[in-house]
Amino acid sequence: MNTHVRRVACGAVLFLASACAHPGGKAAEAAAASSAVTGVDLAVATAQAIQAKPTAADSILGAHGLTRAGFDSLMYDIAADPALARSYAEAMR
């Protein structure tokens, strides 16, 4: 379980770094946000639930329809897009 918490924390750091390093235009941010809001919302809800109860990570992932690999993939997809990374970082504050 600690490995998963570390991955979530590492993903958050990657998102913050990505959001700060690649400023995007307003139009690009709006388009990305509208098309992937559900992915960010899912990632935020899952990460917050895991942070609240790390010992139940596997059941939390299952309740959100994710596997560990699926959650990792979702986090990397968000990290790759500066607008999504910014949305995720703001929601996690």
N, CA, C and O atoms as a GROMACS GRO file, in nm:
protein
  372
    1MET      N    1   0.081  -0.119   0.000
    1MET     CA    2   0.000   0.000   0.000
    1MET      C    3   0.086   0.127   0.000
    1MET      O    4   0.050   0.225  -0.066
    2ASN      N    5   0.196   0.126   0.072
    2ASN     CA    6   0.282   0.243   0.076
    2ASN      C    7   0.338   0.277  -0.061
    2ASN      O    8   0.357   0.394  -0.093
    3THR      N    9   0.363   0.176  -0.143
    3THR     CA   10   0.412   0.200  -0.277
    3THR      C   11   0.309   0.277  -0.357
    3THR      O   12   0.344   0.369  -0.432
    4HIS      N   13   0.183   0.242  -0.341
    4HIS     CA   14   0.078   0.311  -0.415
    4HIS      C   15   0.066   0.457  -0.369
    4HIS      O   16   0.047   0.546  -0.452
    5VAL      N   17   0.076   0.480  -0.241
    5VAL     CA   18   0.070   0.617  -0.190
    5VAL      C   19   0.187   0.697  -0.244
    5VAL      O   20   0.172   0.814  -0.279
    6ARG      N   21   0.305   0.636  -0.250
    6ARG     CA   22   0.420   0.704  -0.306
    6ARG      C   23   0.398   0.739  -0.453
    6ARG      O   24   0.436   0.846  -0.498
    7ARG      N   25   0.336   0.647  -0.527
    7ARG     CA   26   0.308   0.673  -0.668
    7ARG      C   27   0.212   0.791  -0.683
    7ARG      O   28   0.231   0.876  -0.770
    8VAL      N   29   0.112   0.795  -0.600
    8VAL     CA   30   0.016   0.906  -0.605
    8VAL      C   31   0.088   1.037  -0.575
    8VAL      O   32   0.067   1.137  -0.644
    9ALA      N   33   0.172   1.037  -0.472
    9ALA     CA   34   0.246   1.158  -0.437
    9ALA      C   35   0.341   1.198  -0.550
    9ALA      O   36   0.353   1.316  -0.582
   10CYS      N   37   0.408   1.101  -0.608
   10CYS     CA   38   0.499   1.129  -0.719
   10CYS      C   39   0.422   1.184  -0.838
   10CYS      O   40   0.468   1.276  -0.905
   11GLY      N   41   0.306   1.128  -0.863
   11GLY     CA   42   0.222   1.179  -0.972
   11GLY      C   43   0.181   1.323  -0.949
   11GLY      O   44   0.181   1.403  -1.042
   12ALA      N   45   0.148   1.356  -0.826
   12ALA     CA   46   0.109   1.494  -0.794
   12ALA      C   47   0.225   1.589  -0.818
   12ALA      O   48   0.205   1.700  -0.868
   13VAL      N   49   0.345   1.547  -0.782
   13VAL     CA   50   0.463   1.630  -0.806
   13VAL      C   51   0.484   1.649  -0.956
   13VAL      O   52   0.515   1.760  -1.001
   14LEU      N   53   0.469   1.543  -1.033
   14LEU     CA   54   0.483   1.554  -1.178
   14LEU      C   55   0.380   1.649  -1.236
   14LEU      O   56   0.411   1.726  -1.327
   15PHE      N   57   0.258   1.645  -1.184
   15PHE     CA   58   0.153   1.733  -1.234
   15PHE      C   59   0.188   1.878  -1.205
   15PHE      O   60   0.172   1.965  -1.291
   16LEU      N   61   0.234   1.904  -1.085
   16LEU     CA   62   0.269   2.040  -1.050
   16LEU      C   63   0.384   2.092  -1.135
   16LEU      O   64   0.382   2.205  -1.182
   17ALA      N   65   0.483   2.009  -1.154
   17ALA     CA   66   0.597   2.049  -1.236
   17ALA      C   67   0.555   2.073  -1.380
   17ALA      O   68   0.599   2.168  -1.444
   18SER      N   69   0.471   1.987  -1.430
   18SER     CA   70   0.423   2.002  -1.567
   18SER      C   71   0.339   2.128  -1.582
   18SER      O   72   0.350   2.198  -1.682
   19ALA      N   73   0.256   2.156  -1.486
   19ALA     CA   74   0.169   2.274  -1.492
   19ALA      C   75   0.252   2.402  -1.488
   19ALA      O   76   0.217   2.499  -1.555
   20CYS      N   77   0.358   2.404  -1.413
   20CYS     CA   78   0.442   2.523  -1.403
   20CYS      C   79   0.535   2.540  -1.522
   20CYS      O   80   0.569   2.652  -1.559
   21ALA      N   81   0.576   2.430  -1.583
   21ALA     CA   82   0.676   2.436  -1.689
   21ALA      C   83   0.618   2.464  -1.827
   21ALA      O   84   0.690   2.511  -1.915
   22HIS      N   85   0.491   2.438  -1.847
   22HIS     CA   86   0.432   2.451  -1.980
   22HIS      C   87   0.305   2.535  -1.977
   22HIS      O   88   0.195   2.480  -1.979
   23PRO      N   89   0.317   2.667  -1.971
   23PRO     CA   90   0.196   2.747  -1.971
   23PRO      C   91   0.124   2.736  -2.106
   23PRO      O   92   0.188   2.744  -2.211
   24GLY      N   93  -0.006   2.717  -2.102
   24GLY     CA   94  -0.083   2.703  -2.225
   24GLY      C   95  -0.173   2.823  -2.247
   24GLY      O   96  -0.194   2.902  -2.156
   25GLY      N   97  -0.225   2.835  -2.368
   25GLY     CA   98  -0.317   2.942  -2.400
   25GLY      C   99  -0.454   2.915  -2.339
   25GLY      O  100  -0.485   2.802  -2.302
   26LYS      N  101  -0.533   3.020  -2.328
   26LYS     CA  102  -0.667   3.007  -2.269
   26LYS      C  103  -0.755   2.913  -2.350
   26LYS      O  104  -0.829   2.834  -2.292
   27ALA      N  105  -0.750   2.920  -2.482
   27ALA     CA  106  -0.834   2.835  -2.565
   27ALA      C  107  -0.795   2.688  -2.550
   27ALA      O  108  -0.882   2.601  -2.543
   28ALA      N  109  -0.666   2.661  -2.546
   28ALA     CA  110  -0.619   2.523  -2.530
   28ALA      C  111  -0.660   2.468  -2.394
   28ALA      O  112  -0.700   2.352  -2.384
   29GLU      N  113  -0.651   2.551  -2.292
   29GLU     CA  114  -0.692   2.507  -2.158
   29GLU      C  115  -0.840   2.476  -2.154
   29GLU      O  116  -0.879   2.375  -2.096
   30ALA      N  117  -0.922   2.560  -2.213
   30ALA     CA  118  -1.066   2.538  -2.211
   30ALA      C  119  -1.104   2.412  -2.286
   30ALA      O  120  -1.188   2.335  -2.240
   31ALA      N  121  -1.042   2.390  -2.401
   31ALA     CA  122  -1.072   2.270  -2.480
   31ALA      C  123  -1.031   2.144  -2.405
   31ALA      O  124  -1.107   2.047  -2.401
   32ALA      N  125  -0.914   2.144  -2.346
   32ALA     CA  126  -0.866   2.027  -2.273
   32ALA      C  127  -0.950   2.002  -2.150
   32ALA      O  128  -0.982   1.888  -2.119
   33ALA      N  129  -0.986   2.107  -2.080
   33ALA     CA  130  -1.065   2.093  -1.958
   33ALA      C  131  -1.203   2.036  -1.988
   33ALA      O  132  -1.252   1.950  -1.914
   34SER      N  133  -1.266   2.083  -2.094
   34SER     CA  134  -1.401   2.036  -2.124
   34SER      C  135  -1.403   1.892  -2.173
   34SER      O  136  -1.499   1.819  -2.147
   35SER      N  137  -1.298   1.849  -2.242
   35SER     CA  138  -1.296   1.714  -2.296
   35SER      C  139  -1.252   1.608  -2.194
   35SER      O  140  -1.284   1.491  -2.211
   36ALA      N  141  -1.182   1.648  -2.090
   36ALA     CA  142  -1.129   1.548  -1.997
   36ALA      C  143  -1.161   1.579  -1.852
   36ALA      O  144  -1.092   1.532  -1.762
   37VAL      N  145  -1.264   1.657  -1.829
   37VAL     CA  146  -1.300   1.690  -1.691
   37VAL      C  147  -1.332   1.563  -1.613
   37VAL      O  148  -1.296   1.552  -1.496
   38THR      N  149  -1.399   1.470  -1.675
   38THR     CA  150  -1.435   1.348  -1.604
   38THR      C  151  -1.311   1.270  -1.562
   38THR      O  152  -1.311   1.209  -1.454
   39GLY      N  153  -1.205   1.269  -1.645
   39GLY     CA  154  -1.082   1.200  -1.608
   39GLY      C  155  -1.016   1.265  -1.489
   39GLY      O  156  -0.968   1.197  -1.399
   40VAL      N  157  -1.012   1.397  -1.488
   40VAL     CA  158  -0.954   1.470  -1.376
   40VAL      C  159  -1.039   1.449  -1.252
   40VAL      O  160  -0.986   1.425  -1.143
   41ASP      N  161  -1.170   1.458  -1.268
   41ASP     CA  162  -1.259   1.437  -1.153
   41ASP      C  163  -1.241   1.297  -1.094
   41ASP      O  164  -1.237   1.280  -0.973
   42LEU      N  165  -1.231   1.198  -1.181
   42LEU     CA  166  -1.210   1.060  -1.136
   42LEU      C  167  -1.077   1.047  -1.063
   42LEU      O  168  -1.070   0.984  -0.957
   43ALA      N  169  -0.973   1.106  -1.119
   43ALA     CA  170  -0.841   1.099  -1.056
   43ALA      C  171  -0.840   1.168  -0.920
   43ALA      O  172  -0.783   1.116  -0.824
   44VAL      N  173  -0.903   1.284  -0.912
   44VAL     CA  174  -0.908   1.358  -0.785
   44VAL      C  175  -0.986   1.280  -0.681
   44VAL      O  176  -0.941   1.263  -0.568
   45ALA      N  177  -1.103   1.232  -0.718
   45ALA     CA  178  -1.185   1.158  -0.622
   45ALA      C  179  -1.112   1.034  -0.572
   45ALA      O  180  -1.115   1.003  -0.453
   46THR      N  181  -1.048   0.963  -0.663
   46THR     CA  182  -0.976   0.842  -0.626
   46THR      C  183  -0.855   0.874  -0.537
   46THR      O  184  -0.835   0.810  -0.434
   47ALA      N  185  -0.777   0.973  -0.576
   47ALA     CA  186  -0.658   1.010  -0.498
   47ALA      C  187  -0.695   1.059  -0.359
   47ALA      O  188  -0.628   1.024  -0.262
   48GLN      N  189  -0.800   1.139  -0.348
   48GLN     CA  190  -0.842   1.188  -0.216
   48GLN      C  191  -0.891   1.074  -0.127
   48GLN      O  192  -0.863   1.071  -0.008
   49ALA      N  193  -0.963   0.981  -0.187
   49ALA     CA  194  -1.011   0.866  -0.109
   49ALA      C  195  -0.894   0.780  -0.062
   49ALA      O  196  -0.894   0.732   0.051
   50ILE      N  197  -0.794   0.760  -0.147
   50ILE     CA  198  -0.677   0.680  -0.110
   50ILE      C  199  -0.596   0.753  -0.004
   50ILE      O  200  -0.545   0.689   0.089
   51GLN      N  201  -0.583   0.885  -0.016
   51GLN     CA  202  -0.510   0.960   0.086
   51GLN      C  203  -0.580   0.950   0.221
   51GLN      O  204  -0.514   0.942   0.325
   52ALA      N  205  -0.712   0.950   0.220
   52ALA     CA  206  -0.788   0.941   0.345
   52ALA      C  207  -0.777   0.803   0.409
   52ALA      O  208  -0.777   0.791   0.531
   53LYS      N  209  -0.767   0.699   0.325
   53LYS     CA  210  -0.762   0.564   0.378
   53LYS      C  211  -0.671   0.476   0.291
   53LYS      O  212  -0.720   0.396   0.212
   54PRO      N  213  -0.539   0.493   0.306
   54PRO     CA  214  -0.445   0.421   0.220
   54PRO      C  215  -0.451   0.269   0.233
   54PRO      O  216  -0.415   0.198   0.138
   55THR      N  217  -0.495   0.218   0.345
   55THR     CA  218  -0.501   0.073   0.362
   55THR      C  219  -0.611   0.010   0.278
   55THR      O  220  -0.612  -0.111   0.258
   56ALA      N  221  -0.703   0.090   0.228
   56ALA     CA  222  -0.813   0.039   0.147
   56ALA      C  223  -0.796   0.076   0.000
   56ALA      O  224  -0.894   0.084  -0.074
   57ALA      N  225  -0.673   0.099  -0.044
   57ALA     CA  226  -0.647   0.147  -0.180
   57ALA      C  227  -0.707   0.057  -0.287
   57ALA      O  228  -0.770   0.107  -0.381
   58ASP      N  229  -0.690  -0.073  -0.275
   58ASP     CA  230  -0.741  -0.163  -0.378
   58ASP      C  231  -0.893  -0.159  -0.388
   58ASP      O  232  -0.948  -0.158  -0.498
   59SER      N  233  -0.961  -0.156  -0.274
   59SER     CA  234  -1.107  -0.150  -0.280
   59SER      C  235  -1.156  -0.013  -0.328
   59SER      O  236  -1.260  -0.005  -0.393
   60ILE      N  237  -1.083   0.092  -0.296
   60ILE     CA  238  -1.119   0.226  -0.345
   60ILE      C  239  -1.103   0.231  -0.497
   60ILE      O  240  -1.190   0.283  -0.567
   61LEU      N  241  -0.993   0.178  -0.546
   61LEU     CA  242  -0.972   0.174  -0.691
   61LEU      C  243  -1.086   0.096  -0.759
   61LEU      O  244  -1.140   0.140  -0.860
   62GLY      N  245  -1.121  -0.018  -0.702
   62GLY     CA  246  -1.229  -0.099  -0.758
   62GLY      C  247  -1.362  -0.026  -0.757
   62GLY      O  248  -1.439  -0.036  -0.853
   63ALA      N  249  -1.389   0.048  -0.650
   63ALA     CA  250  -1.514   0.123  -0.641
   63ALA      C  251  -1.521   0.234  -0.746
   63ALA      O  252  -1.630   0.273  -0.788
   64HIS      N  253  -1.405   0.282  -0.790
   64HIS     CA  254  -1.401   0.386  -0.893
   64HIS      C  255  -1.383   0.326  -1.032
   64HIS      O  256  -1.363   0.399  -1.130
   65GLY      N  257  -1.389   0.194  -1.041
   65GLY     CA  258  -1.377   0.127  -1.171
   65GLY      C  259  -1.237   0.126  -1.227
   65GLY      O  260  -1.218   0.124  -1.349
   66LEU      N  261  -1.137   0.128  -1.138
   66LEU     CA  262  -0.998   0.134  -1.181
   66LEU      C  263  -0.918   0.019  -1.123
   66LEU      O  264  -0.953  -0.039  -1.020
   67THR      N  265  -0.809  -0.013  -1.191
   67THR     CA  266  -0.706  -0.101  -1.137
   67THR      C  267  -0.586  -0.013  -1.104
   67THR      O  268  -0.587   0.106  -1.135
   68ARG      N  269  -0.485  -0.071  -1.042
   68ARG     CA  270  -0.364   0.008  -1.016
   68ARG      C  271  -0.302   0.056  -1.146
   68ARG      O  272  -0.261   0.172  -1.157
   69ALA      N  273  -0.296  -0.032  -1.244
   69ALA     CA  274  -0.239   0.006  -1.374
   69ALA      C  275  -0.326   0.112  -1.443
   69ALA      O  276  -0.274   0.205  -1.504
   70GLY      N  277  -0.456   0.098  -1.432
   70GLY     CA  278  -0.546   0.196  -1.493
   70GLY      C  279  -0.534   0.332  -1.427
   70GLY      O  280  -0.538   0.435  -1.495
   71PHE      N  281  -0.520   0.333  -1.295
   71PHE     CA  282  -0.504   0.459  -1.223
   71PHE      C  283  -0.372   0.524  -1.260
   71PHE      O  284  -0.366   0.645  -1.282
   72ASP      N  285  -0.265   0.445  -1.266
   72ASP     CA  286  -0.135   0.498  -1.307
   72ASP      C  287  -0.143   0.558  -1.447
   72ASP      O  288  -0.088   0.665  -1.472
   73SER      N  289  -0.209   0.489  -1.538
   73SER     CA  290  -0.223   0.537  -1.675
   73SER      C  291  -0.301   0.669  -1.679
   73SER      O  292  -0.263   0.762  -1.751
   74LEU      N  293  -0.408   0.677  -1.601
   74LEU     CA  294  -0.486   0.800  -1.592
   74LEU      C  295  -0.401   0.915  -1.539
   74LEU      O  296  -0.408   1.027  -1.591
   75MET      N  297  -0.322   0.888  -1.437
   75MET     CA  298  -0.237   0.992  -1.380
   75MET      C  299  -0.131   1.039  -1.480
   75MET      O  300  -0.104   1.159  -1.489
   76TYR      N  301  -0.072   0.948  -1.555
   76TYR     CA  302   0.027   0.986  -1.656
   76TYR      C  303  -0.037   1.067  -1.769
   76TYR      O  304   0.023   1.161  -1.820
   77ASP      N  305  -0.160   1.030  -1.808
   77ASP     CA  306  -0.229   1.106  -1.912
   77ASP      C  307  -0.256   1.249  -1.865
   77ASP      O  308  -0.241   1.343  -1.943
   78ILE      N  309  -0.295   1.264  -1.741
   78ILE     CA  310  -0.320   1.397  -1.687
   78ILE      C  311  -0.188   1.475  -1.678
   78ILE      O  312  -0.184   1.593  -1.712
   79ALA      N  313  -0.083   1.410  -1.635
   79ALA     CA  314   0.047   1.477  -1.622
   79ALA      C  315   0.100   1.523  -1.757
   79ALA      O  316   0.173   1.622  -1.764
   80ALA      N  317   0.066   1.454  -1.862
   80ALA     CA  318   0.116   1.488  -1.995
   80ALA      C  319   0.050   1.613  -2.053
   80ALA      O  320   0.101   1.672  -2.148
   81ASP      N  321  -0.062   1.654  -1.996
   81ASP     CA  322  -0.135   1.771  -2.047
   81ASP      C  323  -0.130   1.883  -1.943
   81ASP      O  324  -0.185   1.868  -1.834
   82PRO      N  325  -0.065   1.994  -1.974
   82PRO     CA  326  -0.048   2.102  -1.876
   82PRO      C  327  -0.181   2.154  -1.818
   82PRO      O  328  -0.190   2.184  -1.699
   83ALA      N  329  -0.282   2.165  -1.902
   83ALA     CA  330  -0.411   2.216  -1.853
   83ALA      C  331  -0.476   2.118  -1.756
   83ALA      O  332  -0.529   2.158  -1.652
   84LEU      N  333  -0.470   1.991  -1.790
   84LEU     CA  334  -0.526   1.889  -1.700
   84LEU      C  335  -0.446   1.880  -1.572
   84LEU      O  336  -0.501   1.865  -1.463
   85ALA      N  337  -0.314   1.890  -1.585
   85ALA     CA  338  -0.228   1.886  -1.467
   85ALA      C  339  -0.260   2.002  -1.373
   85ALA      O  340  -0.264   1.985  -1.251
   86ARG      N  341  -0.284   2.119  -1.430
   86ARG     CA  342  -0.318   2.236  -1.349
   86ARG      C  343  -0.454   2.215  -1.280
   86ARG      O  344  -0.469   2.247  -1.162
   87SER      N  345  -0.550   2.161  -1.352
   87SER     CA  346  -0.682   2.134  -1.295
   87SER      C  347  -0.672   2.034  -1.179
   87SER      O  348  -0.735   2.051  -1.075
   88TYR      N  349  -0.592   1.931  -1.202
   88TYR     CA  350  -0.574   1.828  -1.098
   88TYR      C  351  -0.508   1.890  -0.974
   88TYR      O  352  -0.553   1.869  -0.862
   89ALA      N  353  -0.402   1.965  -0.997
   89ALA     CA  354  -0.328   2.026  -0.885
   89ALA      C  355  -0.418   2.121  -0.805
   89ALA      O  356  -0.414   2.121  -0.682
   90GLU      N  357  -0.497   2.200  -0.874
   90GLU     CA  358  -0.588   2.292  -0.805
   90GLU      C  359  -0.693   2.217  -0.724
   90GLU      O  360  -0.728   2.256  -0.613
   91ALA      N  361  -0.744   2.109  -0.782
   91ALA     CA  362  -0.847   2.031  -0.712
   91ALA      C  363  -0.791   1.957  -0.592
   91ALA      O  364  -0.864   1.931  -0.496
   92MET      N  365  -0.664   1.924  -0.595
   92MET     CA  366  -0.603   1.850  -0.484
   92MET      C  367  -0.561   1.941  -0.369
   92MET      O  368  -0.523   1.891  -0.263
   93ARG      N  369  -0.567   2.071  -0.386
   93ARG     CA  370  -0.528   2.163  -0.278
   93ARG      C  371  -0.628   2.162  -0.167
   93ARG      O  372  -0.611   2.233  -0.068
   0.00000   0.00000   0.00000
